[in-house]
Amino acid sequence: MLLYFLPNALSPGSIVIIVIAALILFGGGKKISELMRGTGKGIKEFKKALKDEEEPEEKN
């Protein structure tokens, strides 16, 4: 019965905040910073790859 009302009671934003707070409390801040650093590097490499793919098309 609780699972029926739970998705309606919590918005996606509040669920994200709860998950982040739980990770900080139980996972430690150092692990989270390493995870975010890796995510940032991955996004940067992805954007660079997209940019590199677009350049040859513009030259033709």
Buried (B, 14 or more C-beta within 10 A) or exposed (E): EEEEEEEEEEEEEEEEEEEEEEBEEEEEEEEEEEEEEEEEEEEEEEEEEEEEEEEEEEEE
